[in-house]
Amino acid sequence: MEKCYWCIKYGMSQRMDRNSVCPTVFPSLEKRDRRSWGNRSTIVERLEKPLKEAGWQERQFATTIVVDGVSRESPTHKVDCFKGRVALELEWNNKDPFYDRDLNNFRLLFDLQVIDVGIIITRCSELQNVFNALGKGSSYGNSTTHMGKLLPRIRGGSGGGCPIAVFGISHKLYVEDVPISGQE
């Protein structure tokens, strides 16, 4: 299968029709610089901003399990961004077990017919080389979230039958255009 522009630029992996999601979900993820690198909250804010402006919202679902007539509340984990029937999670420099939580949430919401697709945005593993070159490598280690930790989980069946698209921010988005303070 030939990779589309989005797959090459963003290191995308998927289990669905990428043409139905890529251009509409991620129209403005082109402009990234390193000013925010090293601060997870700033990176996530920058990634979320165009999504929030387009009507995506954080969402938690109230679910209940009934066994033999006994109801038990079983709320889902909050989804970072939700719109229509699409759930999107941003995982940047978290511990890799967060992927298990996200994939299980996608599986549950898909099985309950709440979502049609789950999307995860993370970093490509090779981005570690850029962080190392910038002297920030120790902040981003092998136990944090990156494609090398996520894809084996998906291939192993995590997420159940939920179609999942994964976008990995790659070194191809790194632009040497913003001086780091103190290195001018």
N, C-alpha and C positions, 0 to 999 in steps of 0.2 A: 504494500500500500504506500503510495507516495505521500510524503508529509506536506501539509499546507504551510503557508507562510507563518501562521501562528504557532504551529508545532515546532518549526525550526527556531524561530525567534524566542519562544517562551519555553522550549523544552517540554512540549505537551505530550502527555500520554492519556489514553482514553479507552473507554469501553462503551462507545456510543457514536452517533453521527456527529463528528466535530463541526461540520458545516452548519448545523442547526444552532450551535452555541457560540462559537468563537467570535465572529465579528459583532454580534449583537450584545454579548455579555461583556466583552472587553474592548470597546472601541477606543478607549483613551489610556491604555496602559503603556503607551509608547514612551512617554517622557519620564525617565528616571535618572537621577544622578546620585552621587554618593554622599551628599550632604547629610542625609539621614541615617546612613549605615552605622551600625553599632548601637542604635537605639531602637529596640523592637517597636515600641509604641509609636514612634514617628514613622517608621516604615509602614506599619499597619494602617495608621491614619492616612498616609499618602495613597495606599492601595485602596482603602475603603472610600475615600472622598468621592471619586467619580461614581462609585456604585451608590452611595447614599444620595448623591445629587440626582441620580437616575431613579430614585424611589425604592432602593433596596433597604431593608430594615433588619435589625437584630430581632430574633424571634425565638421564643420558647413555646413549646406545645404542651398543653395539659392533656395527658393521656391517662387512661384508667384500664387496669386489667381486671377482668371478672373471672373468678374461678369458683365454681360451684355456688354461684349466686353471691359470692363475697367480693366486693369491689376494693381494689387497692390502687391508690393513686400512684402513678409511675411517670412523673414529668420527664420530658426529654431534656438533654443538655441544650443550652441556648445555641442557636445557629448564628454565626457572625453576620451573615447577610442572607436575606430571604426575599424572593419576589416571584410572584406567580406560583409556579410549582418547582422552583429551583432553589436548592440550598447550597450556600457557598461558605467555605471555611478558609480563613487566612492563617497559615501556620508559618511563623517566621521566628526561628531561634527558640522554639519551645523544646521541651524534652519529647523524644519521639513517641512515648506512650499516648500523647495527645492524638496521634493518628488513629489509634485503636478506638478512642472515644468518638472521634468524628465519623469513622467508618461504621461503627455500630449505630450511631445516630442516623446516618444515611440509610442503613439497612432497615431500621425500625420505621422511619418515616416513609420509605418506599413501600414496605410491606403494608403499612396502614393507608396507602394510596394518598399520601399528603404531598409527596414530591415525585417528580418524574426523573430528576437527575441530581446528583451531588457533585460539587466542584470543589477542589482544593487548590489553593495557590500557595506555593512554597518556593524554596530555592533549589536550583540544580546543585548537585553535589560538587561539580567542578568550580562553583563560585567560591569554594574554600580557597582556591589558589589566589583569587583576587583579594580576599580578606587577608591572607597571609602576606601578600605583597604590600598591603596597606598597613601592616602591623596590627591588624585586628583579628588575626587568626585564632588567638586563644579564646576569644569571645564566642566563636562559632566552631564547635567541636563535632566529633563523630556521633555523639549521643544526642545532638540537637536535630530538629526537623530539617530534612532535606530529601530529595528524590530517592536517594539510595536506601533510605529507611522506609519510604512509603510504598514504592512499587512492589517489593516482595510481599507486602501485606495484601495489596490489591490482587496480585497474581495468585496468592494463597486463598483467596475467597473472602477476605474481609470486605464488608460492605454488602455481602449477600448478592442478591440479584439486581441491586440498584445500579443503573448506569452511572459511571463515575468518569469525570474529566479531571485531569491533573495538569496544572500549569506550573512549570518550574522556571523561575526567573534565572536566566543563564548569564554567563559572562558576556554574551553578545549585547546585553543591554547596558553594560558598564561603559561610561563615557568619561574620559579623563579631561573634564572641563571645569571642575570646581576645585579650587585649591583647598587643601585641608588647613585649618588654622594652625599657624606655627610652621608651615612648610611652604611659604610663599617665595 
